[in-house]
Amino acid sequence: FWRPRTTLWEALRAHEAVWVKVRVFPHHALAKLRPEFVPDTSLVVFLDGTNTNFSVLQSRPHEIWARFFSSSMKDDLRYAPSDCFETFPFPEAFETNPALESLGQRYYDHRATLMIARSEGMTKTYNRFHDVNEHARDIELLRELHAEMDRAVLRAYGWDDLAERAEPRFLNADTEDDHTYQGRLFWPSDF
């Protein structure tokens, strides 16, 4: 999202909250920003602060799209809104999808609670999320909620057959050719 500063200020004040994403970050993660905070230029701002929008944008289908259409810096995703947000085909009528609403809220609330309880930010949380040796119950629940949210997004597209088979795996050099997804909990390339 990019507009002249006055338009951004007006837009931010008109919303209760917006979603933001760090432009260059090793993990695909969105956070909520309330209008009293000023977004840094390193953030991408999504004005639709609904949980349905969060579910779709935080999902693996959107991450795949973003990694395909954006560039990278080192191995970090460099999110380009003009390439991967403006061109992204959102599911039809996703804004009123109750599954996306409730799962987005559950995922976000659990992640926020986990981060507060552990005094950890996004980087440490998602490093643990993608660590095959991490078995803490709060992280395992975050993984489960993410997988549920991904399946709901796939169903919103009408891809029920994919939703039934969508199981993320810990990928490594032996199980995944694409280095982008190695060392991560993600869907294998053949999926």
C-alpha positions as CSV (number, residue, x, y, z in Angstrom):
1,F,0.0,0.0,0.0
2,W,1.5,3.3,-1.0
3,R,-0.2,6.7,-1.1
4,P,0.8,10.2,-0.2
5,R,1.3,10.7,3.5
6,T,-1.8,12.8,4.1
7,T,-4.0,10.1,2.5
8,L,-2.4,7.4,4.6
9,W,-3.0,9.4,7.8
10,E,-6.6,10.0,6.9
11,A,-7.1,6.3,6.0
12,L,-5.5,5.1,9.2
13,R,-7.6,7.4,11.3
14,A,-10.7,6.0,9.6
15,H,-10.0,2.5,10.7
16,E,-10.1,0.9,14.2
17,A,-7.1,-1.2,13.2
18,V,-5.1,-2.2,10.1
19,W,-2.9,-5.1,9.3
20,V,0.8,-4.5,8.7
21,K,3.6,-6.6,7.4
22,V,7.3,-5.9,7.5
23,R,8.4,-5.4,3.9
24,V,11.6,-7.5,4.2
25,F,11.3,-10.3,6.8
26,P,12.3,-14.0,6.9
27,H,8.8,-15.0,7.9
28,H,5.4,-14.2,6.4
29,A,3.6,-12.6,9.3
30,L,1.0,-9.9,9.7
31,A,0.4,-7.8,12.8
32,K,-2.4,-5.5,13.9
33,L,-1.6,-1.8,14.1
34,R,-4.0,0.6,15.9
35,P,-4.4,4.1,14.4
36,E,-2.6,5.9,17.2
37,F,0.7,4.4,16.0
38,V,2.6,5.7,13.1
39,P,3.6,3.1,10.6
40,D,7.3,3.0,9.6
41,T,8.2,3.1,5.9
42,S,9.5,-0.5,6.3
43,L,5.8,-1.6,6.8
44,V,3.3,-2.6,4.3
45,V,-0.2,-1.4,5.4
46,F,-3.4,-3.3,4.6
47,L,-6.4,-1.0,5.4
48,D,-8.9,-3.9,5.7
49,G,-8.3,-4.8,9.4
50,T,-10.9,-7.6,9.4
51,N,-10.1,-11.2,10.6
52,T,-11.2,-12.5,7.2
53,N,-8.6,-10.4,5.5
54,F,-6.0,-11.5,8.0
55,S,-6.9,-15.2,7.4
56,V,-6.3,-14.9,3.7
57,L,-3.2,-12.7,3.9
58,Q,-1.6,-14.8,6.6
59,S,-2.3,-18.1,4.9
60,R,0.1,-20.3,3.0
61,P,-1.7,-19.8,-0.3
62,H,-0.9,-16.0,-0.1
63,E,2.6,-16.7,1.1
64,I,3.2,-18.9,-2.0
65,W,1.8,-16.2,-4.2
66,A,4.0,-13.5,-2.4
67,R,7.2,-15.6,-2.6
68,F,6.5,-16.3,-6.3
69,F,5.8,-12.7,-7.4
70,S,8.0,-10.8,-5.0
71,S,11.8,-10.7,-4.9
72,S,14.0,-11.6,-2.0
73,M,16.8,-10.1,0.0
74,K,19.1,-12.9,1.1
75,D,16.6,-15.6,1.8
76,D,14.1,-13.1,3.2
77,L,10.8,-12.4,1.5
78,R,10.7,-8.8,0.1
79,Y,7.0,-8.2,0.0
80,A,6.0,-5.9,-2.9
81,P,2.4,-4.8,-2.7
82,S,2.1,-3.9,-6.4
83,D,3.4,-7.4,-7.3
84,C,1.7,-9.7,-4.8
85,F,-1.1,-7.9,-3.1
86,E,-2.7,-6.0,-6.0
87,T,-2.5,-9.0,-8.3
88,F,-3.6,-11.5,-5.7
89,P,-7.0,-13.2,-6.5
90,F,-8.9,-13.2,-3.2
91,P,-11.5,-15.9,-2.8
92,E,-15.0,-14.9,-3.9
93,A,-17.1,-13.4,-1.0
94,F,-14.3,-14.1,1.5
95,E,-15.3,-11.0,3.5
96,T,-18.4,-12.7,4.8
97,N,-16.9,-16.2,5.4
98,P,-17.6,-17.1,9.0
99,A,-14.9,-19.8,9.1
100,L,-12.2,-17.3,8.0
101,E,-13.6,-14.8,10.6
102,S,-13.4,-17.1,13.6
103,L,-10.2,-18.9,12.6
104,G,-8.4,-15.6,12.0
105,Q,-9.5,-14.3,15.4
106,R,-8.5,-17.6,17.1
107,Y,-5.0,-17.7,15.4
108,Y,-4.3,-14.0,16.1
109,D,-5.5,-14.2,19.8
110,H,-3.5,-17.3,20.5
111,R,-0.3,-15.9,18.8
112,A,-0.7,-12.6,20.8
113,T,-1.2,-14.5,24.1
114,L,1.8,-16.8,23.3
115,M,4.1,-13.8,22.5
116,I,3.1,-11.9,25.7
117,A,3.4,-15.0,27.9
118,R,6.9,-15.7,26.6
119,S,8.0,-12.0,26.1
120,E,8.9,-12.9,22.5
121,G,8.4,-11.0,19.3
122,M,7.5,-12.2,15.8
123,T,10.9,-13.4,14.8
124,K,11.5,-15.6,17.9
125,T,7.9,-16.9,17.7
126,Y,8.1,-17.9,14.0
127,N,11.6,-19.3,14.4
128,R,10.1,-21.6,17.0
129,F,7.1,-22.3,14.8
130,H,9.4,-23.5,12.0
131,D,11.8,-25.5,14.3
132,V,11.3,-29.2,14.0
133,N,12.7,-29.7,17.5
134,E,10.2,-27.3,19.1
135,H,7.4,-29.2,20.9
136,A,6.0,-26.7,23.3
137,R,2.2,-27.0,23.5
138,D,1.6,-23.3,22.7
139,I,3.7,-23.5,19.5
140,E,2.1,-26.8,18.5
141,L,-1.4,-25.2,18.9
142,L,-0.3,-22.2,16.8
143,R,0.8,-24.7,14.1
144,E,-2.6,-26.5,14.3
145,L,-4.5,-23.2,14.1
146,H,-2.4,-22.1,11.1
147,A,-3.2,-25.4,9.3
148,E,-6.9,-25.0,10.1
149,M,-6.8,-21.4,8.8
150,D,-5.1,-22.6,5.6
151,R,-7.7,-25.3,5.0
152,A,-10.5,-22.7,5.5
153,V,-8.8,-20.5,2.9
154,L,-8.5,-23.4,0.5
155,R,-12.2,-24.2,1.0
156,A,-13.1,-20.5,0.4
157,Y,-11.6,-20.9,-3.1
158,G,-13.7,-24.1,-3.5
159,W,-10.7,-26.3,-3.3
160,D,-12.2,-28.8,-0.9
161,D,-10.1,-31.7,-2.3
162,L,-6.9,-29.7,-1.5
163,A,-8.1,-28.7,1.9
164,E,-8.6,-32.4,2.8
165,R,-4.9,-33.2,1.9
166,A,-3.3,-29.9,3.1
167,E,-0.8,-31.1,5.8
168,P,2.3,-29.0,6.4
169,R,5.6,-30.8,6.9
170,F,9.0,-29.9,8.2
171,L,10.9,-29.6,5.0
172,N,14.7,-30.1,4.6
173,A,17.2,-30.6,1.8
174,D,16.2,-34.3,1.6
175,T,12.4,-33.7,1.3
176,E,12.3,-30.3,-0.6
177,D,14.3,-29.1,-3.7
178,D,13.3,-25.5,-3.3
179,H,15.7,-23.9,-0.8
180,T,13.1,-21.2,-0.1
181,Y,11.0,-23.7,1.9
182,Q,13.7,-25.8,3.4
183,G,14.0,-25.5,7.2
184,R,10.4,-24.5,7.5
185,L,7.0,-26.0,8.3
186,F,5.3,-25.8,5.0
187,W,3.5,-27.8,2.3
188,P,5.9,-30.0,0.2
189,S,6.3,-28.8,-3.5
190,D,4.4,-31.8,-4.8
191,F,1.3,-30.7,-2.9
